[in-house]
Amino acid sequence: MTVGRILAAKGRDVVTIEPHRTIADAAELLARRSIGAIVVTDHTGAVRGIVSERDIVRMLSSKGPGALKEDVAAWMTQNVVTTREGTTVPSLMEQMTTGRFRHIPVVEEGRLVGIVSIGDVVKHRLAEMETEQKALREYIATA
């Protein structure tokens, strides 16, 4: 299975925010959409960063509530690790585990085409395992 197959099943909708928007804007968007991270894009749609619930919690802990007025650009993770649609799920799982990421944007030819969360990976891996288990049961039943 590949990242592309996960995106085909879950959809390619990605919530984005511009770097000049405030952390309060990002927090409101995360809450309203019930998501854990937002990709930060510039006016061309290029990935410039990512901001997560964890980033906001850490920022509030260190700076206090006044920091909600600061720009997303000041607190986003700037060196965003991305993946491609052709990446295999085992490779993606290793990448996410090693980097301790919960979300990875999917980029093709410099364009943001989706985002994959650890929950998406687990869901699809479980479905794959169930399919394998069913096939094995059917094989044993007919042998």
Secondary structure by P-SEA (a helix, b strand, c coil): ccaaaaaaacccbbbbbcccccaaaaaaaaaaacccbbbbbcccccccccccaaaaaaaaacccccccccccccccccbbbbbcccccaaaaaaaaaaacccbbbbbccccccccccaaaaaaaaaaaaaaaaaaaaaaaaac
